[in-house]
Structure formats: structure tokens, C-alpha cells
Amino acid sequence: MPRNSGRILVVDDDETARRTVSRILTRLSGHSVTKSSSALEALGLLESQPFDLALLDIVMPDMGGIELAQDLKRRWPATSVIMMTGYDSHEYAVTAVKFATAYLTKPFTSEALLAAVHDALLSRRLQYNSLIPIFGTDTDGATGSDVDVSPSRAQKSSPIAQIEEGVFSLNLLTHQLFIHSDCRPTEFPGSRIALPAPEPFSVELTKTEQPIFGSLLLHAPHTMTYVPLAQLATGRDPMSIRAAAEFLRPHIFSLRMKIEPDAKKPRHLITVRRTGYRLQPHTNSHCDSLPRPL
């Protein structure tokens, strides 16, 4: 099974929906999928084997998806939940986000499904590999070995991991973000003058900015949607999409002020409209802001 894939349980009384979702997840992302036609059957499967994620239809004949999600979060809290429904109901949505990482309204595209699954699995991996305690204020007992990230992104030579990607290097212990430059020395034809490449500089992140930026850095260059990103920053239960977006907005603005030459025209920290944010760590936005001789 590929590194970023997961063990997923799909619960839906509609056979066509089960088959379609399973096909998308297995063929396009290599996930291991188990299908169930009812909530009661799903409970039996959950008791017999572990799952990283459960996709639950809200309306089913024997037990509804929300009731199943409540039971699942109480008995198997390590299993993330995504709710699915064919009813575009605000009431359903408000209730569902109390127990689920995402809420998908049928019919949804394969891209929307894969993005929601990717975010849910990432949120679970970060949370249950102790990145929330490391990102947060309580780092007692957290070690670099607790962090399950690729070797190129987490340097484990120190007790607390340092995440490196592109031009960014984030020290999780000191809250210092180092911004390196891959600009080449600037030479001028017909002149012996050459401006050296700029030295790395650092900015200090707040205790809230660090988990936001750290999550985006680990996730780069993919988009993180509002809810899992806000959840990782706060350590709280999932909030509504609107509440998550409003919570993140001032912190994203502050981060842009610290890392972008022009916060109004960001080239690193990108807004994905009505979805979330993504980080482009390999875009060096500081090269064209270097001083030039008159």
C-alpha cells in the first residue's frame, strides 16, 4: 500500500455509490477500501479491524450516518470521519461537522472526494503522531521520533524535529522560521561588481501561527482545506467551514506579512478560493526584490 494511502471504510446503502467511491479511492490513490451496505454491518467491521477513515452516508435505513458517527467517535476515536449525503441541508451540515472532518454533498467530483480524503488522512496522521503537542505550547515528552514525516522534511538530529522544504526551515522548539534564498549572485555585464546571494533571515512565529505554517509546509504544495487546518492549529473538535475560515484569516494575513515581500500579492502562501490555503515553498519571491546598483 503506498505511503500516503489509508485503510478506508465506505458505508452507504446505495450499491452504485459504494462502488463508485471505492473505485475512485483504489484506482486513483491506491487506498485499501472495505465496503459496507449498512451501519450495523459497519459496526461489525470496525470491531474486527482498524480503519484510518470512514466515509458515511447520512441517510440509511437501519441506523443513520450521524448516529453511526457518534458511536464511532466514542468507541474508535482514532478513525476519522467524512459524511456524505444526497440532501443539501444546512441542518445536516451543521450536525455533521460536529463529528466529521468533511461533509460532501452528492453528487461530488472525484477531485472533491480525493481532496477531502487526503485532508482527513493528513489531519489524522499529524494528530496521532504528536505533531499537535509539538506545535503547541506543551512540548514535554515530545521527541523527534514521534513525528512521522519524510526524512527530507524533518531533520531528527535534535530532540524536536525541524521541518525543511524549499526555501523554508521551521524549528518547532524555538518557533523560528528561517527563509533561505536560492538566488544566484547577481553579476552585471562589463562590470566587476557582483552582488552576493542574500543570507537566510528568520522570523518568529506565534504559538498559533506555527502549527498553521507547519501543517501547510508538511502538506506543500497541496491545498489544505479550512477545517482540518484550523483543527490542527487549535487541537479542538472540528468546527464549521465558516468558523474555520474566519479563525484562519487573521493568522494567514500575519504570516504573509512575515514571509512575503508584498503581503497583498502573495507568492508563497496562496489562497484557494472557498477551499483553503496552500504553500509554495519552492517559489523564491525574494530574488526580484534584491537591490540593484543605479
MOHU-V856243 format. One record per backbone hydrogen bond with DSSP energy under -1.0 kcal/mol. CO is the residue of the C=O (numbers start at 0). NH is the residue of the N-H. E is the energy in kcal/mol with one decimal. If there is no record, write none. Layout:
BEGIN
co={CO	CO}
nh={NH	NH}
e={E	E}
END
This chain:
BEGIN
co={1	5	6	6	7	8	9	10	13	14	15	16	17	18	19	20	21	22	23	24	31	33	35	37	38	39	40	41	42	44	51	52	53	54	55	57	63	64	65	66	67	68	69	70	71	75	79	80	81	82	83	84	86	88	89	90	91	92	94	95	95	101	103	108	109	110	111	112	113	114	115	116	117	118	119	120	121	122	123	125	126	129	130	131	136	138	142	143	146	149	149	152	154	158	160	161	162	164	166	167	168	169	170	174	175	176	177	178	185	187	192	194	200	202	205	207	208	209	210	211	212	213	214	215	218	223	224	225	226	227	228	229	230	239	240	241	242	243	244	247	248	249	250	251	252	253	254	255	261	267	269	271	271	274	275	276	277	279	280	282	286}
nh={4	31	51	52	33	54	35	56	17	18	19	20	21	22	23	24	25	26	27	30	7	9	11	41	42	43	44	45	46	48	79	8	81	10	83	64	67	68	69	70	71	72	73	74	75	78	53	100	55	103	57	105	88	92	93	94	95	96	97	98	99	82	84	112	113	114	115	116	117	118	119	120	121	122	123	124	125	126	127	130	129	133	134	135	138	141	145	146	148	152	153	163	161	143	171	154	169	167	179	164	177	162	174	204	170	202	168	200	194	190	187	185	178	176	209	211	212	213	214	215	216	217	218	219	221	276	228	229	230	231	232	233	234	243	244	245	246	247	248	251	252	253	254	255	256	257	258	259	264	279	277	274	275	225	271	223	269	282	166	284	289}
e={-1.7	-2.3	-2.2	-1.7	-2.7	-3.2	-2.6	-2.2	-2.4	-2.5	-2.5	-2.6	-2.3	-2.3	-2.2	-2.3	-2.3	-2.5	-1.7	-2.3	-3.1	-2.8	-2.2	-1.9	-2.1	-1.4	-1.9	-2.6	-1.7	-1.5	-2.4	-2.6	-2.5	-3.2	-3.1	-2.7	-2.2	-2.5	-2.2	-2.0	-2.8	-2.8	-1.5	-2.3	-3.4	-1.9	-2.4	-3.3	-2.7	-3.0	-2.6	-3.7	-1.9	-2.1	-2.5	-1.9	-3.0	-2.1	-1.1	-1.8	-1.4	-2.3	-1.8	-2.2	-2.7	-2.3	-2.2	-2.5	-2.6	-2.4	-2.2	-2.5	-2.2	-2.8	-2.1	-2.5	-2.8	-2.3	-2.7	-2.4	-1.1	-1.4	-3.1	-2.3	-1.0	-1.7	-1.8	-1.4	-1.3	-1.7	-1.7	-2.4	-1.1	-1.7	-1.3	-2.8	-3.2	-2.1	-3.5	-2.3	-3.2	-2.1	-1.4	-3.0	-2.7	-2.2	-2.0	-1.8	-2.4	-1.8	-1.0	-2.5	-3.3	-3.0	-2.2	-1.2	-3.0	-3.1	-2.1	-2.1	-2.5	-2.3	-1.7	-1.1	-2.0	-2.2	-1.6	-2.5	-2.5	-2.2	-1.4	-1.7	-3.2	-2.6	-2.5	-2.3	-2.2	-2.2	-1.8	-2.5	-2.1	-2.0	-2.3	-2.3	-2.0	-1.2	-2.0	-2.3	-1.6	-2.4	-2.2	-2.3	-2.1	-1.7	-2.7	-3.2	-2.8	-1.1	-2.6	-1.1	-1.5}
END
